[in-house]
Structures are given as structure tokens and as C-alpha cells.
């Protein structure tokens, strides 16, 4: 029997380098949540924004 498109096929997961993922978040101004490594109950949440040129010069 024929399968409808996309069914019965396994999706292959692709590993994305962290810097590429962060760059994509910056481009999309995504809302992110950061979990701290040594304080698992502490989380930071916010939107990724590109830094201004004046911030980079300090």
C-alpha cells in the first residue's frame, strides 16, 4: 500500500553549530530562555537584539 507524503519515512536530525543557531536567533529577533549551568532553577528570558555600534566600541 502507498503511504501519503511524509508518512512512514524517518526524519534525519541535523546538528547545528551553536554559533549558527545564535546567529539565526539574532536575525529573527527570537525570544529565548537561557538556563544557567550551575543554578538549574534560575532562568533568564528575553529577546535577542543585535548590539548597537556604540556598545561595541566601549
mmCIF file as Biopython writes it, N, C-alpha, C and O atoms, coordinates in Angstrom:
data_model
#
loop_
_atom_site.group_PDB
_atom_site.id
_atom_site.type_symbol
_atom_site.label_atom_id
_atom_site.label_alt_id
_atom_site.label_comp_id
_atom_site.label_asym_id
_atom_site.label_entity_id
_atom_site.label_seq_id
_atom_site.pdbx_PDB_ins_code
_atom_site.Cartn_x
_atom_site.Cartn_y
_atom_site.Cartn_z
_atom_site.occupancy
_atom_site.B_iso_or_equiv
_atom_site.auth_seq_id
_atom_site.auth_asym_id
_atom_site.pdbx_PDB_model_num
ATOM 1   N N  . UNK A ? 1  ? 0.829  -1.203 0.000  1.0 0.0 1  A 1 
ATOM 2   C CA . UNK A ? 1  ? 0.000  0.000  0.000  1.0 0.0 1  A 1 
ATOM 3   C C  . UNK A ? 1  ? 0.865  1.256  0.000  1.0 0.0 1  A 1 
ATOM 4   O O  . UNK A ? 1  ? 1.916  1.303  0.639  1.0 0.0 1  A 1 
ATOM 5   N N  . UNK A ? 2  ? 0.415  2.250  -0.712 1.0 0.0 2  A 1 
ATOM 6   C CA . UNK A ? 2  ? 1.146  3.521  -0.803 1.0 0.0 2  A 1 
ATOM 7   C C  . UNK A ? 2  ? 0.926  4.345  0.453  1.0 0.0 2  A 1 
ATOM 8   O O  . UNK A ? 2  ? -0.169 4.354  1.016  1.0 0.0 2  A 1 
ATOM 9   N N  . UNK A ? 3  ? 1.987  5.049  0.897  1.0 0.0 3  A 1 
ATOM 10  C CA . UNK A ? 3  ? 1.893  5.920  2.072  1.0 0.0 3  A 1 
ATOM 11  C C  . UNK A ? 3  ? 1.699  7.355  1.612  1.0 0.0 3  A 1 
ATOM 12  O O  . UNK A ? 3  ? 2.315  7.779  0.634  1.0 0.0 3  A 1 
ATOM 13  N N  . UNK A ? 4  ? 0.838  8.119  2.314  1.0 0.0 4  A 1 
ATOM 14  C CA . UNK A ? 4  ? 0.744  9.555  1.999  1.0 0.0 4  A 1 
ATOM 15  C C  . UNK A ? 4  ? 2.098  10.223 2.199  1.0 0.0 4  A 1 
ATOM 16  O O  . UNK A ? 4  ? 2.928  9.737  2.967  1.0 0.0 4  A 1 
ATOM 17  N N  . UNK A ? 5  ? 2.315  11.316 1.521  1.0 0.0 5  A 1 
ATOM 18  C CA . UNK A ? 5  ? 3.607  12.019 1.580  1.0 0.0 5  A 1 
ATOM 19  C C  . UNK A ? 5  ? 4.022  12.302 3.011  1.0 0.0 5  A 1 
ATOM 20  O O  . UNK A ? 5  ? 3.234  12.819 3.804  1.0 0.0 5  A 1 
ATOM 21  N N  . UNK A ? 6  ? 5.261  11.962 3.341  1.0 0.0 6  A 1 
ATOM 22  C CA . UNK A ? 6  ? 5.807  12.269 4.658  1.0 0.0 6  A 1 
ATOM 23  C C  . UNK A ? 6  ? 5.560  11.206 5.709  1.0 0.0 6  A 1 
ATOM 24  O O  . UNK A ? 6  ? 6.154  11.267 6.786  1.0 0.0 6  A 1 
ATOM 25  N N  . UNK A ? 7  ? 4.709  10.241 5.437  1.0 0.0 7  A 1 
ATOM 26  C CA . UNK A ? 7  ? 4.446  9.205  6.434  1.0 0.0 7  A 1 
ATOM 27  C C  . UNK A ? 7  ? 5.293  7.980  6.131  1.0 0.0 7  A 1 
ATOM 28  O O  . UNK A ? 7  ? 5.569  7.669  4.973  1.0 0.0 7  A 1 
ATOM 29  N N  . UNK A ? 8  ? 5.695  7.296  7.177  1.0 0.0 8  A 1 
ATOM 30  C CA . UNK A ? 8  ? 6.486  6.095  7.017  1.0 0.0 8  A 1 
ATOM 31  C C  . UNK A ? 8  ? 7.955  6.357  6.733  1.0 0.0 8  A 1 
ATOM 32  O O  . UNK A ? 8  ? 8.720  5.416  6.520  1.0 0.0 8  A 1 
ATOM 33  N N  . UNK A ? 9  ? 8.358  7.618  6.726  1.0 0.0 9  A 1 
ATOM 34  C CA . UNK A ? 9  ? 9.755  7.959  6.483  1.0 0.0 9  A 1 
ATOM 35  C C  . UNK A ? 9  ? 10.336 8.563  7.747  1.0 0.0 9  A 1 
ATOM 36  O O  . UNK A ? 9  ? 9.683  9.360  8.420  1.0 0.0 9  A 1 
ATOM 37  N N  . UNK A ? 10 ? 11.563 8.183  8.068  1.0 0.0 10 A 1 
ATOM 38  C CA . UNK A ? 10 ? 12.223 8.741  9.248  1.0 0.0 10 A 1 
ATOM 39  C C  . UNK A ? 10 ? 12.896 10.052 8.886  1.0 0.0 10 A 1 
ATOM 40  O O  . UNK A ? 10 ? 13.553 10.164 7.851  1.0 0.0 10 A 1 
ATOM 41  N N  . UNK A ? 11 ? 12.723 11.044 9.754  1.0 0.0 11 A 1 
ATOM 42  C CA . UNK A ? 11 ? 13.388 12.329 9.554  1.0 0.0 11 A 1 
ATOM 43  C C  . UNK A ? 11 ? 14.803 12.230 10.113 1.0 0.0 11 A 1 
ATOM 44  O O  . UNK A ? 11 ? 15.006 11.694 11.202 1.0 0.0 11 A 1 
ATOM 45  N N  . UNK A ? 12 ? 15.765 12.739 9.381  1.0 0.0 12 A 1 
ATOM 46  C CA . UNK A ? 12 ? 17.143 12.751 9.846  1.0 0.0 12 A 1 
ATOM 47  C C  . UNK A ? 12 ? 17.401 14.067 10.565 1.0 0.0 12 A 1 
ATOM 48  O O  . UNK A ? 12 ? 17.176 15.143 10.011 1.0 0.0 12 A 1 
ATOM 49  N N  . UNK A ? 13 ? 17.876 13.974 11.804 1.0 0.0 13 A 1 
ATOM 50  C CA . UNK A ? 13 ? 18.189 15.182 12.564 1.0 0.0 13 A 1 
ATOM 51  C C  . UNK A ? 13 ? 19.562 15.692 12.153 1.0 0.0 13 A 1 
ATOM 52  O O  . UNK A ? 13 ? 20.507 14.921 11.986 1.0 0.0 13 A 1 
ATOM 53  N N  . UNK A ? 14 ? 19.650 16.999 11.994 1.0 0.0 14 A 1 
ATOM 54  C CA . UNK A ? 14 ? 20.903 17.627 11.582 1.0 0.0 14 A 1 
ATOM 55  C C  . UNK A ? 14 ? 21.432 18.441 12.753 1.0 0.0 14 A 1 
ATOM 56  O O  . UNK A ? 14 ? 20.700 19.232 13.348 1.0 0.0 14 A 1 
ATOM 57  N N  . UNK A ? 15 ? 22.702 18.246 13.083 1.0 0.0 15 A 1 
ATOM 58  C CA . UNK A ? 15 ? 23.318 19.013 14.159 1.0 0.0 15 A 1 
ATOM 59  C C  . UNK A ? 15 ? 23.676 20.402 13.632 1.0 0.0 15 A 1 
ATOM 60  O O  . UNK A ? 15 ? 24.286 20.538 12.572 1.0 0.0 15 A 1 
ATOM 61  N N  . UNK A ? 16 ? 23.287 21.425 14.386 1.0 0.0 16 A 1 
ATOM 62  C CA . UNK A ? 16 ? 23.577 22.808 14.017 1.0 0.0 16 A 1 
ATOM 63  C C  . UNK A ? 16 ? 24.592 23.349 15.013 1.0 0.0 16 A 1 
ATOM 64  O O  . UNK A ? 16 ? 24.420 23.191 16.222 1.0 0.0 16 A 1 
ATOM 65  N N  . UNK A ? 17 ? 25.646 23.984 14.518 1.0 0.0 17 A 1 
ATOM 66  C CA . UNK A ? 17 ? 26.643 24.553 15.417 1.0 0.0 17 A 1 
ATOM 67  C C  . UNK A ? 17 ? 26.011 25.682 16.223 1.0 0.0 17 A 1 
ATOM 68  O O  . UNK A ? 17 ? 25.217 26.456 15.687 1.0 0.0 17 A 1 
ATOM 69  N N  . UNK A ? 18 ? 26.359 25.784 17.519 1.0 0.0 18 A 1 
ATOM 70  C CA . UNK A ? 18 ? 25.744 26.800 18.384 1.0 0.0 18 A 1 
ATOM 71  C C  . UNK A ? 18 ? 25.829 28.222 17.839 1.0 0.0 18 A 1 
ATOM 72  O O  . UNK A ? 18 ? 24.871 28.982 17.976 1.0 0.0 18 A 1 
ATOM 73  N N  . UNK A ? 19 ? 26.948 28.602 17.227 1.0 0.0 19 A 1 
ATOM 74  C CA . UNK A ? 19 ? 27.083 29.972 16.728 1.0 0.0 19 A 1 
ATOM 75  C C  . UNK A ? 19 ? 26.087 30.239 15.610 1.0 0.0 19 A 1 
ATOM 76  O O  . UNK A ? 19 ? 25.572 31.352 15.495 1.0 0.0 19 A 1 
ATOM 77  N N  . UNK A ? 20 ? 25.807 29.230 14.780 1.0 0.0 20 A 1 
ATOM 78  C CA . UNK A ? 20 ? 24.824 29.394 13.707 1.0 0.0 20 A 1 
ATOM 79  C C  . UNK A ? 20 ? 23.420 29.541 14.271 1.0 0.0 20 A 1 
ATOM 80  O O  . UNK A ? 20 ? 22.612 30.307 13.746 1.0 0.0 20 A 1 
ATOM 81  N N  . UNK A ? 21 ? 23.132 28.816 15.331 1.0 0.0 21 A 1 
ATOM 82  C CA . UNK A ? 21 ? 21.828 28.915 15.980 1.0 0.0 21 A 1 
ATOM 83  C C  . UNK A ? 21 ? 21.647 30.291 16.612 1.0 0.0 21 A 1 
ATOM 84  O O  . UNK A ? 21 ? 20.585 30.900 16.487 1.0 0.0 21 A 1 
ATOM 85  N N  . UNK A ? 22 ? 22.680 30.779 17.290 1.0 0.0 22 A 1 
ATOM 86  C CA . UNK A ? 22 ? 22.620 32.109 17.910 1.0 0.0 22 A 1 
ATOM 87  C C  . UNK A ? 22 ? 22.452 33.172 16.831 1.0 0.0 22 A 1 
ATOM 88  O O  . UNK A ? 22 ? 21.687 34.118 17.018 1.0 0.0 22 A 1 
ATOM 89  N N  . UNK A ? 23 ? 23.151 33.036 15.706 1.0 0.0 23 A 1 
ATOM 90  C CA . UNK A ? 23 ? 23.029 34.000 14.613 1.0 0.0 23 A 1 
ATOM 91  C C  . UNK A ? 23 ? 21.602 34.019 14.066 1.0 0.0 23 A 1 
ATOM 92  O O  . UNK A ? 23 ? 21.070 35.086 13.762 1.0 0.0 23 A 1 
ATOM 93  N N  . UNK A ? 24 ? 20.982 32.844 13.940 1.0 0.0 24 A 1 
ATOM 94  C CA . UNK A ? 24 ? 19.597 32.771 13.461 1.0 0.0 24 A 1 
ATOM 95  C C  . UNK A ? 24 ? 18.651 33.457 14.446 1.0 0.0 24 A 1 
ATOM 96  O O  . UNK A ? 24 ? 17.719 34.149 14.034 1.0 0.0 24 A 1 
ATOM 97  N N  . UNK A ? 25 ? 18.890 33.266 15.753 1.0 0.0 25 A 1 
ATOM 98  C CA . UNK A ? 25 ? 18.063 33.943 16.763 1.0 0.0 25 A 1 
ATOM 99  C C  . UNK A ? 25 ? 18.205 35.459 16.644 1.0 0.0 25 A 1 
ATOM 100 O O  . UNK A ? 25 ? 17.222 36.186 16.783 1.0 0.0 25 A 1 
ATOM 101 N N  . UNK A ? 26 ? 19.424 35.938 16.388 1.0 0.0 26 A 1 
ATOM 102 C CA . UNK A ? 26 ? 19.645 37.377 16.217 1.0 0.0 26 A 1 
ATOM 103 C C  . UNK A ? 26 ? 18.919 37.910 14.982 1.0 0.0 26 A 1 
ATOM 104 O O  . UNK A ? 26 ? 18.307 38.976 15.030 1.0 0.0 26 A 1 
ATOM 105 N N  . UNK A ? 27 ? 18.989 37.171 13.887 1.0 0.0 27 A 1 
ATOM 106 C CA . UNK A ? 27 ? 18.325 37.603 12.654 1.0 0.0 27 A 1 
ATOM 107 C C  . UNK A ? 27 ? 16.815 37.701 12.838 1.0 0.0 27 A 1 
ATOM 108 O O  . UNK A ? 27 ? 16.181 38.631 12.339 1.0 0.0 27 A 1 
ATOM 109 N N  . UNK A ? 28 ? 16.240 36.732 13.559 1.0 0.0 28 A 1 
ATOM 110 C CA . UNK A ? 28 ? 14.784 36.668 13.724 1.0 0.0 28 A 1 
ATOM 111 C C  . UNK A ? 28 ? 14.286 37.427 14.944 1.0 0.0 28 A 1 
ATOM 112 O O  . UNK A ? 28 ? 13.081 37.507 15.182 1.0 0.0 28 A 1 
ATOM 113 N N  . UNK A ? 29 ? 15.219 37.990 15.722 1.0 0.0 29 A 1 
ATOM 114 C CA . UNK A ? 29 ? 14.872 38.652 16.988 1.0 0.0 29 A 1 
ATOM 115 C C  . UNK A ? 29 ? 13.996 37.735 17.847 1.0 0.0 29 A 1 
ATOM 116 O O  . UNK A ? 29 ? 12.964 38.141 18.379 1.0 0.0 29 A 1 
ATOM 117 N N  . UNK A ? 30 ? 14.443 36.502 17.957 1.0 0.0 30 A 1 
ATOM 118 C CA . UNK A ? 30 ? 13.689 35.469 18.667 1.0 0.0 30 A 1 
ATOM 119 C C  . UNK A ? 30 ? 13.677 35.702 20.168 1.0 0.0 30 A 1 
ATOM 120 O O  . UNK A ? 30 ? 14.604 36.286 20.729 1.0 0.0 30 A 1 
ATOM 121 N N  . UNK A ? 31 ? 12.610 35.234 20.808 1.0 0.0 31 A 1 
ATOM 122 C CA . UNK A ? 31 ? 12.537 35.224 22.260 1.0 0.0 31 A 1 
ATOM 123 C C  . UNK A ? 31 ? 13.235 33.944 22.720 1.0 0.0 31 A 1 
ATOM 124 O O  . UNK A ? 31 ? 12.899 32.851 22.265 1.0 0.0 31 A 1 
ATOM 125 N N  . UNK A ? 32 ? 14.203 34.084 23.618 1.0 0.0 32 A 1 
ATOM 126 C CA . UNK A ? 32 ? 14.973 32.922 24.069 1.0 0.0 32 A 1 
ATOM 127 C C  . UNK A ? 32 ? 14.900 32.798 25.587 1.0 0.0 32 A 1 
ATOM 128 O O  . UNK A ? 32 ? 14.569 33.751 26.292 1.0 0.0 32 A 1 
ATOM 129 N N  . UNK A ? 33 ? 15.217 31.604 26.069 1.0 0.0 33 A 1 
ATOM 130 C CA . UNK A ? 33 ? 15.304 31.351 27.503 1.0 0.0 33 A 1 
ATOM 131 C C  . UNK A ? 33 ? 16.645 30.661 27.750 1.0 0.0 33 A 1 
ATOM 132 O O  . UNK A ? 33 ? 16.958 29.649 27.123 1.0 0.0 33 A 1 
ATOM 133 N N  . UNK A ? 34 ? 17.426 31.218 28.666 1.0 0.0 34 A 1 
ATOM 134 C CA . UNK A ? 34 ? 18.751 30.680 28.991 1.0 0.0 34 A 1 
ATOM 135 C C  . UNK A ? 34 ? 18.672 30.036 30.364 1.0 0.0 34 A 1 
ATOM 136 O O  . UNK A ? 34 ? 18.262 30.670 31.336 1.0 0.0 34 A 1 
ATOM 137 N N  . UNK A ? 35 ? 19.068 28.772 30.438 1.0 0.0 35 A 1 
ATOM 138 C CA . UNK A ? 35 ? 19.112 28.057 31.714 1.0 0.0 35 A 1 
ATOM 139 C C  . UNK A ? 35 ? 20.555 28.089 32.198 1.0 0.0 35 A 1 
ATOM 140 O O  . UNK A ? 35 ? 21.463 27.694 31.467 1.0 0.0 35 A 1 
ATOM 141 N N  . UNK A ? 36 ? 20.769 28.548 33.406 1.0 0.0 36 A 1 
ATOM 142 C CA . UNK A ? 36 ? 22.123 28.662 33.940 1.0 0.0 36 A 1 
ATOM 143 C C  . UNK A ? 36 ? 22.652 27.283 34.330 1.0 0.0 36 A 1 
ATOM 144 O O  . UNK A ? 36 ? 21.927 26.468 34.900 1.0 0.0 36 A 1 
ATOM 145 N N  . UNK A ? 37 ? 23.911 27.034 34.019 1.0 0.0 37 A 1 
ATOM 146 C CA . UNK A ? 37 ? 24.516 25.714 34.206 1.0 0.0 37 A 1 
ATOM 147 C C  . UNK A ? 37 ? 24.583 25.301 35.673 1.0 0.0 37 A 1 
ATOM 148 O O  . UNK A ? 37 ? 24.208 24.179 36.016 1.0 0.0 37 A 1 
ATOM 149 N N  . UNK A ? 38 ? 25.053 26.186 36.534 1.0 0.0 38 A 1 
ATOM 150 C CA . UNK A ? 38 ? 25.245 25.820 37.938 1.0 0.0 38 A 1 
ATOM 151 C C  . UNK A ? 38 ? 24.052 26.154 38.822 1.0 0.0 38 A 1 
ATOM 152 O O  . UNK A ? 38 ? 24.024 25.761 39.988 1.0 0.0 38 A 1 
ATOM 153 N N  . UNK A ? 39 ? 23.066 26.871 38.292 1.0 0.0 39 A 1 
ATOM 154 C CA . UNK A ? 39 ? 21.855 27.191 39.051 1.0 0.0 39 A 1 
ATOM 155 C C  . UNK A ? 39 ? 20.662 26.803 38.187 1.0 0.0 39 A 1 
ATOM 156 O O  . UNK A ? 39 ? 20.074 27.642 37.504 1.0 0.0 39 A 1 
ATOM 157 N N  . UNK A ? 40 ? 20.311 25.515 38.228 1.0 0.0 40 A 1 
ATOM 158 C CA . UNK A ? 40 ? 19.305 24.987 37.309 1.0 0.0 40 A 1 
ATOM 159 C C  . UNK A ? 40 ? 17.911 25.570 37.538 1.0 0.0 40 A 1 
ATOM 160 O O  . UNK A ? 40 ? 17.059 25.502 36.652 1.0 0.0 40 A 1 
ATOM 161 N N  . UNK A ? 41 ? 17.675 26.142 38.721 1.0 0.0 41 A 1 
ATOM 162 C CA . UNK A ? 41 ? 16.366 26.738 38.975 1.0 0.0 41 A 1 
ATOM 163 C C  . UNK A ? 41 ? 16.301 28.199 38.516 1.0 0.0 41 A 1 
ATOM 164 O O  . UNK A ? 41 ? 15.245 28.824 38.618 1.0 0.0 41 A 1 
ATOM 165 N N  . UNK A ? 42 ? 17.400 28.749 38.017 1.0 0.0 42 A 1 
ATOM 166 C CA . UNK A ? 42 ? 17.454 30.143 37.552 1.0 0.0 42 A 1 
ATOM 167 C C  . UNK A ? 42 ? 17.428 30.167 36.025 1.0 0.0 42 A 1 
ATOM 168 O O  . UNK A ? 42 ? 18.227 29.498 35.369 1.0 0.0 42 A 1 
ATOM 169 N N  . UNK A ? 43 ? 16.501 30.945 35.469 1.0 0.0 43 A 1 
ATOM 170 C CA . UNK A ? 43 ? 16.396 31.067 34.014 1.0 0.0 43 A 1 
ATOM 171 C C  . UNK A ? 43 ? 16.270 32.532 33.636 1.0 0.0 43 A 1 
ATOM 172 O O  . UNK A ? 43 ? 15.596 33.306 34.316 1.0 0.0 43 A 1 
ATOM 173 N N  . UNK A ? 44 ? 16.924 32.905 32.548 1.0 0.0 44 A 1 
ATOM 174 C CA . UNK A ? 44 ? 16.841 34.261 32.008 1.0 0.0 44 A 1 
ATOM 175 C C  . UNK A ? 44 ? 16.057 34.183 30.702 1.0 0.0 44 A 1 
ATOM 176 O O  . UNK A ? 44 ? 16.282 33.284 29.892 1.0 0.0 44 A 1 
ATOM 177 N N  . UNK A ? 45 ? 15.140 35.124 30.498 1.0 0.0 45 A 1 
ATOM 178 C CA . UNK A ? 45 ? 14.341 35.110 29.281 1.0 0.0 45 A 1 
ATOM 179 C C  . UNK A ? 45 ? 14.310 36.503 28.672 1.0 0.0 45 A 1 
ATOM 180 O O  . UNK A ? 45 ? 14.214 37.501 29.387 1.0 0.0 45 A 1 
ATOM 181 N N  . UNK A ? 46 ? 14.390 36.563 27.360 1.0 0.0 46 A 1 
ATOM 182 C CA . UNK A ? 46 ? 14.337 37.850 26.681 1.0 0.0 46 A 1 
ATOM 183 C C  . UNK A ? 46 ? 14.458 37.677 25.182 1.0 0.0 46 A 1 
ATOM 184 O O  . UNK A ? 46 ? 14.493 36.556 24.673 1.0 0.0 46 A 1 
ATOM 185 N N  . UNK A ? 47 ? 14.521 38.797 24.480 1.0 0.0 47 A 1 
ATOM 186 C CA . UNK A ? 47 ? 14.623 38.790 23.019 1.0 0.0 47 A 1 
ATOM 187 C C  . UNK A ? 47 ? 16.062 39.082 22.609 1.0 0.0 47 A 1 
ATOM 188 O O  . UNK A ? 47 ? 16.740 39.908 23.221 1.0 0.0 47 A 1 
ATOM 189 N N  . UNK A ? 48 ? 16.515 38.399 21.572 1.0 0.0 48 A 1 
ATOM 190 C CA . UNK A ? 48 ? 17.849 38.649 21.021 1.0 0.0 48 A 1 
ATOM 191 C C  . UNK A ? 48 ? 17.792 39.878 20.140 1.0 0.0 48 A 1 
ATOM 192 O O  . UNK A ? 48 ? 16.946 39.977 19.251 1.0 0.0 48 A 1 
ATOM 193 N N  . UNK A ? 49 ? 18.692 40.811 20.387 1.0 0.0 49 A 1 
ATOM 194 C CA . UNK A ? 49 ? 18.803 42.006 19.550 1.0 0.0 49 A 1 
ATOM 195 C C  . UNK A ? 49 ? 20.258 42.185 19.169 1.0 0.0 49 A 1 
ATOM 196 O O  . UNK A ? 49 ? 21.159 41.854 19.940 1.0 0.0 49 A 1 
ATOM 197 N N  . UNK A ? 50 ? 20.479 42.706 17.989 1.0 0.0 50 A 1 
ATOM 198 C CA . UNK A ? 50 ? 21.844 42.995 17.560 1.0 0.0 50 A 1 
ATOM 199 C C  . UNK A ? 50 ? 22.379 44.147 18.398 1.0 0.0 50 A 1 
ATOM 200 O O  . UNK A ? 50 ? 21.653 45.106 18.659 1.0 0.0 50 A 1 
ATOM 201 N N  . UNK A ? 51 ? 23.644 44.069 18.828 1.0 0.0 51 A 1 
ATOM 202 C CA . UNK A ? 51 ? 24.205 45.177 19.611 1.0 0.0 51 A 1 
ATOM 203 C C  . UNK A ? 51 ? 24.390 46.412 18.735 1.0 0.0 51 A 1 
ATOM 204 O O  . UNK A ? 51 ? 24.647 46.308 17.535 1.0 0.0 51 A 1 
ATOM 205 N N  . UNK A ? 52 ? 24.255 47.564 19.348 1.0 0.0 52 A 1 
ATOM 206 C CA . UNK A ? 52 ? 24.485 48.808 18.601 1.0 0.0 52 A 1 
ATOM 207 C C  . UNK A ? 52 ? 25.989 49.001 18.406 1.0 0.0 52 A 1 
ATOM 208 O O  . UNK A ? 52 ? 26.792 48.416 19.134 1.0 0.0 52 A 1 
ATOM 209 N N  . UNK A ? 53 ? 26.362 49.806 17.442 1.0 0.0 53 A 1 
ATOM 210 C CA . UNK A ? 53 ? 27.786 50.058 17.186 1.0 0.0 53 A 1 
ATOM 211 C C  . UNK A ? 53 ? 28.451 50.749 18.367 1.0 0.0 53 A 1 
ATOM 212 O O  . UNK A ? 53 ? 29.625 50.495 18.640 1.0 0.0 53 A 1 
ATOM 213 N N  . UNK A ? 54 ? 27.732 51.617 19.076 1.0 0.0 54 A 1 
ATOM 214 C CA . UNK A ? 54 ? 28.328 52.306 20.224 1.0 0.0 54 A 1 
ATOM 215 C C  . UNK A ? 54 ? 28.615 51.320 21.351 1.0 0.0 54 A 1 
ATOM 216 O O  . UNK A ? 54 ? 29.582 51.499 22.091 1.0 0.0 54 A 1 
ATOM 217 N N  . UNK A ? 55 ? 27.796 50.289 21.493 1.0 0.0 55 A 1 
ATOM 218 C CA . UNK A ? 55 ? 28.039 49.286 22.528 1.0 0.0 55 A 1 
ATOM 219 C C  . UNK A ? 55 ? 29.298 48.483 22.212 1.0 0.0 55 A 1 
ATOM 220 O O  . UNK A ? 55 ? 30.010 48.061 23.123 1.0 0.0 55 A 1 
ATOM 221 N N  . UNK A ? 56 ? 29.573 48.273 20.941 1.0 0.0 56 A 1 
ATOM 222 C CA . UNK A ? 56 ? 30.754 47.507 20.545 1.0 0.0 56 A 1 
ATOM 223 C C  . UNK A ? 56 ? 32.047 48.296 20.699 1.0 0.0 56 A 1 
ATOM 224 O O  . UNK A ? 56 ? 33.120 47.698 20.784 1.0 0.0 56 A 1 
ATOM 225 N N  . UNK A ? 57 ? 31.974 49.612 20.735 1.0 0.0 57 A 1 
ATOM 226 C CA . UNK A ? 57 ? 33.175 50.444 20.799 1.0 0.0 57 A 1 
ATOM 227 C C  . UNK A ? 57 ? 33.654 50.670 22.222 1.0 0.0 57 A 1 
ATOM 228 O O  . UNK A ? 57 ? 34.737 51.227 22.407 1.0 0.0 57 A 1 
ATOM 229 N N  . UNK A ? 58 ? 32.903 50.268 23.228 1.0 0.0 58 A 1 
ATOM 230 C CA . UNK A ? 58 ? 33.318 50.515 24.615 1.0 0.0 58 A 1 
ATOM 231 C C  . UNK A ? 58 ? 34.238 49.442 25.117 1.0 0.0 58 A 1 
ATOM 232 O O  . UNK A ? 58 ? 34.681 49.496 26.265 1.0 0.0 58 A 1 
#
